[in-house]
């Protein structure tokens, strides 16, 4: 009788263990709950970043980034994300305190819902792209190299500095007061134009 009970318990334990291992293996995201008070994000490499203003603060990393040599690190309110694999690392950051995003290489930034901030800064370099919907008081955008940004929503105070090779797409984007500088690579030359 003891042998039968032991066999049943052992079979049940193996089945539960197999089910848990299967679930863990099929799970394709990791929630990093210990990252708090994110006010700036720096993204490098082949990364797709979604940002939203939801509370509580949370960082969700899709894919199995520990196995892909990706880096997601937070220090002093700055979240650094990088991945140089061929498959895009997908990260979703919810933060009420986020004020700034910088993206390099071929990183892609998208807002999930409105970027509803009093002040927000975005800085794009290389071939980085962003698609952002605003409902903000102030937004400052810097586009370097061949960076591309698609803007929608509304900003009261809007400032932009960009290279002539950068691309700005207006998708029903409205501003109250606008300042835009087109930076030409030749020293001492600068052109000023409004957002079209």
Secondary structure, DSSP 8 states (H G I E B T S, - for coil): -HHHHHHHHHHHHHHHHHHHHHHHHH--EEEETT-----EEEEEESEEEEEE--SS-EEEEES-GGGGT-EEEEETTEEEEEE-SSS-EEEEEE-SS--EEEE-TT-EEEESS-B--SEEEEEE-TT-EEEEEEEEEEEEEEE-TT-EEEEEEEEEEEEEEEETT-EEEEEEEEEEEEEEEEE-SSTT-EEE----
